[in-house]
């Protein structure tokens, strides 16, 4: 994951690449990002089915290899229709990795350290993200096309490391003599009412959170006139803070309070972080504080969101639960850039940041209600 995410450069700069390099409108650039989310939905759904049937190991390997080749290919697509199609196919291949990876973490971890296991994986992701964001900002200032080559090659290198360093794991119903029976409450994610409410709230939160990687970089470039190198440093700051503090914070908080308590607090802070760009005067230090507050909210929410959904699964349906969770984030990846770009074109950036702040506060209240519901159901 560290090697793979060290090359994460295309997505943070995709809207800037479309708008500045290719000359697309803000709405067109937002639609390309939305298509990436649409492909992620398809990839996650298919990936979840493959994981439950054939196992997480072969899917991770295939997704990294094919996704790497597609990143390089998309770098050669310049017309709007071609880039839309290529981005969708890239996302289908690349994002099918996520449910397989989540299932792998659950397989390798124990119940008592599962939140820390997800946090450790996120540490690797964000350490790579910090490196990739900083280098990506430098490469974008030189030539945007270098981003596609680096992103693709690190995917392929990560596939080689997976094959070399991790022994093959037999999992999936097609490879088992006896299927593990899931408890009735967790028989299907589509019949789990608490989980469906959780997924709805996740979509709302994801739609807000993805503004940080889609509309916010464009805002800093076009409205505050910050350069690509500084924007890359801002994106890297998100990863640096997570690497420095998340594992310590999760270790100290895990098991002390219900999961939804941390989730709702984190989402509330994310809303505060977005509001700061409206409340304070345009300046580089304001951008730094905004990203820092959003990141602290991310640290408090996302590891415990992973623990919440995994707690409702059994081994034989974990892929479907993981797929639905991945799909929720993918829907947010569609809705966030699309509606964000529409709000910007009609009412401007300030209206978008206030709307995101309000939606985060509503979502935080929703997680508070979810916590009360699950507490009544479990009798705790």
Order of alpha helices (4+ residues) and beta strands (2+ residues): alpha-alpha-alpha-alpha-alpha-alpha-alpha-alpha-alpha-alpha-alpha-alpha-alpha-alpha
